[in-house]
Amino acid sequence: MSKSRISEIIEQFLKEAGANIQEDRLTEYIVSEAHKGRKLSEILEDPNIKGKISDGHLAHVLERKEVMQAYEDKLKEAVK
């Protein structure tokens, strides 16, 4: 394997790892804000989110079980 190919593999790995870390942090932020009672539409307009992640990555974050659970909990509270 050539040095350039190894460099490409390492670069791709680091890029994916960085994206995963970013997704983890955004998930934590969204869940935290949801537990504070904020609407998802408001949270998505925050500077911590807006413009810092692509629509594709954001969709992936919103599909995470932690985010879904936070809003499921809010719905349960609302119907009590």
Backbone torsions as a table, in degrees:
resi	resn	phi	psi	omega
1	MET	NA	133.9	-178.2
2	SER	-75.8	159.9	179.1
3	LYS	-61.9	-37.8	-179.3
4	SER	-66.5	-36.7	178.6
5	ARG	-67.5	-42.1	177.4
6	ILE	-61.5	-42.7	178.1
7	SER	-61.3	-41.3	178.5
8	GLU	-62.4	-43.0	-179.6
9	ILE	-64.1	-45.0	179.2
10	ILE	-63.4	-44.0	179.6
11	GLU	-61.2	-43.6	179.0
12	GLN	-64.0	-42.6	178.6
13	PHE	-59.9	-47.1	-179.3
14	LEU	-64.7	-37.3	178.4
15	LYS	-64.1	-44.8	179.4
16	GLU	-67.1	-40.2	178.6
17	ALA	-63.2	-41.1	177.9
18	GLY	-63.0	-40.6	178.8
19	ALA	-64.9	-40.0	179.0
20	ASN	-64.9	-41.5	178.0
21	ILE	-63.0	-43.3	179.1
22	GLN	-62.4	-43.3	178.6
23	GLU	-62.5	-40.9	178.4
24	ASP	-61.3	-45.8	-179.7
25	ARG	-64.4	-42.5	179.0
26	LEU	-66.2	-37.9	176.7
27	THR	-60.6	-47.5	178.8
28	GLU	-59.4	-42.6	-179.2
29	TYR	-64.4	-47.6	-178.8
30	ILE	-62.1	-44.6	179.8
31	VAL	-63.4	-44.1	179.3
32	SER	-59.5	-46.1	-179.6
33	GLU	-68.9	-34.5	177.3
34	ALA	-64.0	-40.8	178.7
35	HIS	-67.1	-20.8	175.8
36	LYS	-81.9	-5.4	177.2
37	GLY	97.5	7.2	-178.1
38	ARG	-78.2	148.6	175.6
39	LYS	-74.8	147.9	179.6
40	LEU	-60.9	-39.7	-179.5
41	SER	-60.8	-36.0	177.1
42	GLU	-69.3	-44.1	-178.3
43	ILE	-60.6	-41.5	-177.2
44	LEU	-67.7	-16.2	177.3
45	GLU	-89.4	-8.3	-179.7
46	ASP	-63.0	146.3	176.4
47	PRO	-60.2	-25.7	178.0
48	ASN	-65.3	-19.1	-177.6
49	ILE	-116.7	-51.2	-173.4
50	LYS	-59.1	124.0	176.3
51	GLY	80.1	0.2	-178.6
52	LYS	-105.1	-5.3	-177.9
53	ILE	-148.5	144.8	179.7
54	SER	-71.7	161.2	179.0
55	ASP	-59.5	-37.4	179.3
56	GLY	-64.1	-45.5	178.3
57	HIS	-67.4	-38.0	178.6
58	LEU	-62.8	-42.2	177.8
59	ALA	-59.5	-41.0	178.5
60	HIS	-63.6	-42.4	178.5
61	VAL	-61.6	-44.7	-177.5
62	LEU	-66.7	-20.8	178.3
63	GLU	-86.1	-7.9	-177.6
64	ARG	-66.0	145.7	-174.9
65	LYS	-62.0	-31.8	-179.7
66	GLU	-64.1	-41.5	179.4
67	VAL	-68.9	-45.2	179.5
68	MET	-60.7	-41.4	-179.5
69	GLN	-64.7	-40.9	179.9
70	ALA	-60.2	-43.1	-179.5
71	TYR	-78.7	-27.1	172.9
72	GLU	-65.3	-41.8	177.2
73	ASP	-61.4	-41.4	178.0
74	LYS	-61.8	-41.5	179.2
75	LEU	-64.4	-41.7	178.9
76	LYS	-62.0	-41.3	178.4
77	GLU	-63.9	-38.6	-176.7
78	ALA	-67.2	-30.6	-176.8
79	VAL	-94.3	0.8	178.3
80	LYS	-72.2	NA	NA
